[in-house]
Amino acid sequence: MSRQRNSGFTLVEVLVALGIVAIALLAGLQASAALGTNAERQADRVLATLCAQNALAQIRLARQLPDVGENTAACAQAGRTLELQLRVQPTPNPNFRRVDARLEREGQYILQLSTVVGRY
């Protein structure tokens, strides 16, 4: 009597294959989530750079030495609201002021740009 061998996969082989596929899908999901987070952070940096450059250009275009101190304002760019903190500090030369523009979104630091503004 000859025995016929059944062709196909055993339950253990199927479970191992499902486990491998699940691990591969989980790794792909984590990678795509990291890409999404990185794209969001990149967009925030670009918008923060625009806000900071606009604020510093506005100070330079005022053609007067800014007062020493700090102030905070909202900066809306592309449907996002960023918090702009401008800090004006004296320098050893009284004809110049250091201006720092720091931007945050929802309490998270994004970017800081600095410049020196002189007396015109």
Z-matrix of the N, CA and C atoms (Angstrom, degrees):
N
C 1 1.417
C 2 1.528 1 109.53
N 3 1.257 2 113.66 1 127.49
C 4 1.465 3 116.92 2 -179.75
C 5 1.524 4 109.69 3 -101.59
N 6 1.271 5 113.41 4 139.83
C 7 1.463 6 119.56 5 -179.65
C 8 1.506 7 110.04 6 -95.04
N 9 1.294 8 115.21 7 134.98
C 10 1.463 9 119.16 8 176.79
C 11 1.515 10 108.98 9 -90.62
N 12 1.287 11 114.59 10 135.33
C 13 1.448 12 119.00 11 178.27
C 14 1.513 13 108.36 12 -90.77
N 15 1.324 14 116.73 13 129.29
C 16 1.461 15 120.92 14 177.16
C 17 1.519 16 109.17 15 -75.54
N 18 1.298 17 113.63 16 133.12
C 19 1.461 18 116.25 17 176.58
C 20 1.522 19 108.06 18 -93.96
N 21 1.322 20 115.53 19 147.66
C 22 1.462 21 120.42 20 -179.10
C 23 1.522 22 109.72 21 140.19
N 24 1.305 23 114.33 22 -173.45
C 25 1.463 24 120.49 23 -177.07
C 26 1.519 25 109.57 24 -106.19
N 27 1.306 26 114.19 25 148.06
C 28 1.463 27 118.29 26 175.24
C 29 1.528 28 108.62 27 -83.24
N 30 1.292 29 116.08 28 165.99
C 31 1.460 30 121.82 29 -179.55
C 32 1.532 31 111.05 30 -61.14
N 33 1.297 32 116.82 31 -39.30
C 34 1.473 33 120.89 32 179.37
C 35 1.524 34 110.81 33 -63.08
N 36 1.326 35 116.99 34 -42.89
C 37 1.471 36 120.55 35 178.76
C 38 1.517 37 111.36 36 -62.95
N 39 1.304 38 118.07 37 -40.27
C 40 1.462 39 122.01 38 178.96
C 41 1.521 40 110.44 39 -65.86
N 42 1.333 41 117.24 40 -42.95
C 43 1.467 42 120.69 41 179.21
C 44 1.524 43 111.69 42 -64.59
N 45 1.313 44 117.34 43 -39.93
C 46 1.461 45 120.80 44 177.31
C 47 1.530 46 110.23 45 -63.55
N 48 1.317 47 117.20 46 -43.24
C 49 1.464 48 121.16 47 178.78
C 50 1.526 49 110.73 48 -63.50
N 51 1.326 50 117.84 49 -41.91
C 52 1.460 51 121.24 50 177.86
C 53 1.524 52 111.31 51 -63.94
N 54 1.314 53 116.72 52 -38.49
C 55 1.470 54 120.76 53 177.40
C 56 1.515 55 111.40 54 -63.07
N 57 1.320 56 116.64 55 -43.59
C 58 1.474 57 120.90 56 179.20
C 59 1.522 58 110.60 57 -63.42
N 60 1.323 59 117.06 58 -43.96
C 61 1.466 60 121.15 59 179.04
C 62 1.524 61 110.26 60 -63.60
N 63 1.329 62 117.74 61 -41.14
C 64 1.467 63 121.15 62 179.59
C 65 1.525 64 111.32 63 -62.70
N 66 1.320 65 116.89 64 -42.42
C 67 1.468 66 120.86 65 179.05
C 68 1.529 67 110.33 66 -64.70
N 69 1.328 68 117.24 67 -42.16
C 70 1.466 69 120.94 68 178.98
C 71 1.528 70 110.90 69 -64.34
N 72 1.327 71 118.25 70 -40.95
C 73 1.466 72 121.32 71 178.26
C 74 1.521 73 111.56 72 -66.40
N 75 1.313 74 117.01 73 -39.09
C 76 1.462 75 120.84 74 177.92
C 77 1.523 76 111.01 75 -64.31
N 78 1.311 77 117.86 76 -41.75
C 79 1.465 78 121.45 77 177.67
C 80 1.528 79 110.45 78 -63.74
N 81 1.318 80 117.41 79 -41.00
C 82 1.463 81 121.05 80 177.37
C 83 1.511 82 112.21 81 -64.50
N 84 1.313 83 117.12 82 -38.60
C 85 1.460 84 121.71 83 178.38
C 86 1.524 85 111.01 84 -65.13
N 87 1.316 86 116.62 85 -42.99
C 88 1.469 87 120.29 86 177.87
C 89 1.523 88 111.24 87 -64.49
N 90 1.310 89 117.53 88 -39.35
C 91 1.464 90 120.90 89 178.91
C 92 1.527 91 111.25 90 -65.45
N 93 1.323 92 117.13 91 -42.08
C 94 1.464 93 119.22 92 179.72
C 95 1.530 94 110.89 93 -69.34
N 96 1.322 95 118.88 94 -33.68
C 97 1.463 96 121.62 95 176.05
C 98 1.525 97 110.20 96 -65.98
N 99 1.326 98 117.15 97 -39.79
C 100 1.467 99 120.52 98 177.89
C 101 1.533 100 110.71 99 -65.20
N 102 1.314 101 117.06 100 -38.53
C 103 1.466 102 120.18 101 177.64
C 104 1.533 103 110.85 102 -64.66
N 105 1.318 104 117.00 103 -40.69
C 106 1.463 105 120.70 104 178.46
C 107 1.518 106 111.88 105 -64.24
N 108 1.322 107 116.75 106 -42.63
C 109 1.466 108 121.48 107 177.99
C 110 1.526 109 110.62 108 -63.68
N 111 1.315 110 116.79 109 -42.62
C 112 1.460 111 121.12 110 179.37
C 113 1.527 112 111.07 111 -64.18
N 114 1.319 113 117.76 112 -40.91
C 115 1.465 114 121.11 113 178.83
C 116 1.526 115 110.67 114 -64.29
N 117 1.322 116 117.30 115 -39.80
C 118 1.471 117 121.83 116 177.87
C 119 1.525 118 110.54 117 -63.69
N 120 1.323 119 116.62 118 -44.13
C 121 1.466 120 121.06 119 179.39
C 122 1.530 121 110.96 120 -65.07
N 123 1.320 122 117.00 121 -39.68
C 124 1.468 123 121.12 122 178.04
C 125 1.523 124 110.54 123 -63.43
N 126 1.327 125 117.67 124 -43.56
C 127 1.467 126 121.44 125 178.77
C 128 1.521 127 110.25 126 -62.60
N 129 1.325 128 117.81 127 -41.19
C 130 1.466 129 121.16 128 177.55
C 131 1.526 130 111.05 129 -61.57
N 132 1.323 131 117.09 130 -40.91
C 133 1.481 132 119.96 131 179.77
C 134 1.521 133 111.80 132 -65.64
N 135 1.319 134 117.06 133 -40.64
C 136 1.469 135 120.00 134 179.10
C 137 1.521 136 110.21 135 -64.15
N 138 1.329 137 116.74 136 -46.10
C 139 1.464 138 120.53 137 -179.92
C 140 1.527 139 111.45 138 -66.73
N 141 1.330 140 117.31 139 -37.43
C 142 1.462 141 120.92 140 177.33
C 143 1.524 142 110.66 141 -65.92
N 144 1.319 143 117.36 142 -37.93
C 145 1.469 144 120.59 143 177.17
C 146 1.523 145 110.33 144 -62.51
N 147 1.325 146 117.27 145 -42.32
C 148 1.464 147 120.69 146 177.58
C 149 1.524 148 111.19 147 -61.57
N 150 1.321 149 116.98 148 -45.05
C 151 1.473 150 120.98 149 179.24
C 152 1.524 151 110.95 150 -61.00
N 153 1.328 152 116.28 151 -48.11
C 154 1.464 153 120.39 152 -177.80
C 155 1.521 154 111.28 153 -64.57
N 156 1.315 155 117.78 154 -44.36
C 157 1.465 156 120.26 155 179.57
C 158 1.521 157 111.24 156 -64.01
N 159 1.326 158 117.23 157 -39.21
C 160 1.471 159 120.24 158 177.95
C 161 1.521 160 111.20 159 -64.27
N 162 1.334 161 117.07 160 -43.56
C 163 1.465 162 120.64 161 -179.49
C 164 1.524 163 111.15 162 -64.98
N 165 1.324 164 117.38 163 -43.14
C 166 1.469 165 120.27 164 -179.98
C 167 1.529 166 111.06 165 -69.04
N 168 1.320 167 117.64 166 -36.93
C 169 1.471 168 120.57 167 176.69
C 170 1.530 169 110.51 168 -65.37
N 171 1.311 170 117.54 169 -38.99
C 172 1.464 171 121.10 170 178.95
C 173 1.530 172 110.70 171 -62.93
N 174 1.324 173 117.02 172 -38.72
C 175 1.465 174 120.60 173 177.66
C 176 1.525 175 110.26 174 -66.30
N 177 1.336 176 117.16 175 -42.80
C 178 1.471 177 120.04 176 179.36
C 179 1.521 178 111.48 177 -66.07
N 180 1.328 179 116.71 178 -37.36
C 181 1.473 180 120.39 179 -178.72
C 182 1.527 181 113.08 180 -73.17
N 183 1.320 182 117.98 181 -16.90
C 184 1.466 183 121.21 182 178.55
C 185 1.524 184 110.83 183 -67.64
N 186 1.314 185 117.47 184 -19.45
C 187 1.469 186 124.39 185 177.44
C 188 1.522 187 113.40 186 54.93
N 189 1.308 188 115.51 187 36.15
C 190 1.463 189 120.31 188 171.80
C 191 1.517 190 108.12 189 -146.31
N 192 1.306 191 115.11 190 154.53
C 193 1.448 192 120.59 191 -178.18
C 194 1.528 193 108.83 192 -70.46
N 195 1.337 194 118.69 193 123.03
C 196 1.471 195 119.88 194 -178.21
C 197 1.530 196 111.29 195 -69.87
N 198 1.323 197 115.58 196 151.71
C 199 1.462 198 120.88 197 177.89
C 200 1.523 199 109.90 198 -73.15
N 201 1.325 200 115.86 199 145.18
C 202 1.459 201 121.81 200 178.09
C 203 1.527 202 108.42 201 -69.50
N 204 1.328 203 116.25 202 136.10
C 205 1.461 204 121.11 203 178.00
C 206 1.516 205 111.58 204 149.57
N 207 1.334 206 114.11 205 -171.48
C 208 1.463 207 120.68 206 -178.97
C 209 1.515 208 109.56 207 -128.05
N 210 1.321 209 115.36 208 147.46
C 211 1.468 210 120.23 209 170.07
C 212 1.517 211 109.02 210 -148.95
N 213 1.317 212 114.73 211 158.41
C 214 1.456 213 122.14 212 -177.85
C 215 1.518 214 109.25 213 -125.47
N 216 1.317 215 115.81 214 139.86
C 217 1.465 216 120.92 215 178.61
C 218 1.521 217 108.86 216 -145.42
N 219 1.311 218 114.85 217 158.54
C 220 1.468 219 120.07 218 175.47
C 221 1.521 220 108.47 219 -89.04
N 222 1.304 221 115.84 220 143.26
C 223 1.460 222 121.61 221 177.93
C 224 1.526 223 107.53 222 -127.69
N 225 1.319 224 116.40 223 113.32
C 226 1.465 225 121.35 224 -178.99
C 227 1.521 226 109.21 225 -96.38
N 228 1.322 227 115.30 226 125.08
C 229 1.466 228 122.06 227 178.28
C 230 1.519 229 107.87 228 -140.78
N 231 1.319 230 116.46 229 125.91
C 232 1.476 231 122.67 230 174.22
C 233 1.527 232 112.72 231 51.78
N 234 1.316 233 116.19 232 40.45
C 235 1.453 234 120.32 233 177.70
C 236 1.516 235 114.74 234 79.41
N 237 1.306 236 117.81 235 5.36
C 238 1.466 237 122.05 236 177.84
C 239 1.523 238 108.60 237 -113.58
N 240 1.307 239 116.19 238 142.60
C 241 1.457 240 120.37 239 177.78
C 242 1.517 241 108.72 240 -108.41
N 243 1.308 242 115.27 241 119.81
C 244 1.456 243 122.51 242 178.71
C 245 1.525 244 108.58 243 -107.80
N 246 1.312 245 116.05 244 151.59
C 247 1.464 246 120.90 245 177.55
C 248 1.524 247 108.49 246 -98.01
N 249 1.326 248 115.62 247 119.83
C 250 1.460 249 122.60 248 -178.67
C 251 1.517 250 108.67 249 -102.57
N 252 1.317 251 116.87 250 122.77
C 253 1.457 252 122.40 251 176.27
C 254 1.524 253 107.91 252 -113.38
N 255 1.322 254 115.99 253 116.84
C 256 1.462 255 120.96 254 177.93
C 257 1.528 256 108.98 255 -103.78
N 258 1.316 257 116.00 256 127.33
C 259 1.460 258 121.35 257 178.05
C 260 1.523 259 108.29 258 -122.52
N 261 1.322 260 115.87 259 121.53
C 262 1.461 261 121.62 260 178.14
C 263 1.522 262 107.06 261 -107.55
N 264 1.343 263 115.98 262 124.86
C 265 1.463 264 121.89 263 -177.74
C 266 1.520 265 110.05 264 -123.45
N 267 1.316 266 116.69 265 147.60
C 268 1.467 267 118.92 266 175.93
C 269 1.526 268 110.43 267 -72.30
N 270 1.313 269 115.31 268 160.46
C 271 1.464 270 121.80 269 175.50
C 272 1.529 271 107.38 270 -120.63
N 273 1.322 272 117.69 271 168.46
C 274 1.473 273 118.82 272 177.98
C 275 1.542 274 112.56 273 -58.68
N 276 1.319 275 116.85 274 -29.43
C 277 1.467 276 121.12 275 176.11
C 278 1.526 277 107.73 276 -91.96
N 279 1.330 278 118.89 277 119.42
C 280 1.472 279 120.77 278 -176.23
C 281 1.534 280 113.92 279 -66.54
N 282 1.319 281 118.54 280 -8.92
C 283 1.462 282 121.71 281 179.54
C 284 1.534 283 112.65 282 -87.32
N 285 1.321 284 116.98 283 -0.06
C 286 1.460 285 121.25 284 -177.69
C 287 1.523 286 110.51 285 -131.71
N 288 1.320 287 115.32 286 153.11
C 289 1.464 288 123.10 287 174.34
C 290 1.533 289 108.34 288 -133.34
N 291 1.306 290 115.28 289 142.51
C 292 1.465 291 120.37 290 174.14
C 293 1.526 292 107.64 291 -93.30
N 294 1.341 293 116.14 292 131.44
C 295 1.460 294 121.39 293 180.00
C 296 1.531 295 108.08 294 -121.43
N 297 1.344 296 115.25 295 123.26
C 298 1.464 297 122.07 296 177.20
C 299 1.524 298 108.32 297 -110.59
N 300 1.320 299 116.58 298 129.94
C 301 1.465 300 122.46 299 174.95
C 302 1.526 301 106.82 300 -112.59
N 303 1.330 302 115.74 301 113.89
C 304 1.465 303 121.63 302 -178.68
C 305 1.525 304 107.91 303 -113.89
N 306 1.320 305 116.13 304 133.17
C 307 1.464 306 120.45 305 -178.84
C 308 1.513 307 111.55 306 -120.50
N 309 1.345 308 114.00 307 139.96
C 310 1.454 309 121.76 308 177.91
C 311 1.520 310 108.36 309 -134.66
N 312 1.311 311 115.13 310 157.81
C 313 1.466 312 121.63 311 173.26
C 314 1.515 313 107.17 312 -134.74
N 315 1.319 314 115.56 313 119.07
C 316 1.464 315 122.58 314 -178.90
C 317 1.522 316 110.96 315 54.02
N 318 1.325 317 116.60 316 41.65
C 319 1.459 318 121.61 317 177.70
C 320 1.516 319 115.09 318 80.04
N 321 1.316 320 118.33 319 -2.19
C 322 1.465 321 122.29 320 179.50
C 323 1.532 322 109.63 321 -96.40
N 324 1.333 323 116.47 322 124.81
C 325 1.466 324 121.34 323 176.59
C 326 1.520 325 109.98 324 -62.27
N 327 1.348 326 115.55 325 135.33
C 328 1.463 327 119.92 326 178.55
C 329 1.525 328 110.91 327 -115.56
N 330 1.347 329 115.81 328 -51.07
C 331 1.463 330 118.71 329 -168.62
C 332 1.514 331 110.01 330 -160.73
N 333 1.345 332 116.33 331 152.75
C 334 1.460 333 121.86 332 171.02
C 335 1.519 334 108.93 333 -139.39
N 336 1.325 335 115.69 334 129.39
C 337 1.461 336 122.11 335 174.49
C 338 1.517 337 108.06 336 -119.97
N 339 1.323 338 116.98 337 145.91
C 340 1.453 339 121.70 338 -179.68
C 341 1.518 340 109.32 339 -131.11
N 342 1.331 341 114.32 340 152.35
C 343 1.463 342 120.58 341 175.26
C 344 1.518 343 108.32 342 -150.15
N 345 1.308 344 115.74 343 168.63
C 346 1.463 345 122.01 344 174.28
C 347 1.523 346 107.32 345 -117.39
N 348 1.322 347 115.20 346 130.86
C 349 1.464 348 121.27 347 -179.49
C 350 1.527 349 107.69 348 -113.45
N 351 1.315 350 115.19 349 133.44
C 352 1.462 351 119.77 350 -179.16
C 353 1.506 352 113.10 351 -107.91
N 354 1.320 353 115.26 352 167.95
C 355 1.455 354 122.13 353 176.95
C 356 1.523 355 108.55 354 -74.43
N 357 1.316 356 117.09 355 136.37
C 358 1.474 357 121.08 356 -179.30
C 359 1.495 358 111.17 357 -94.81
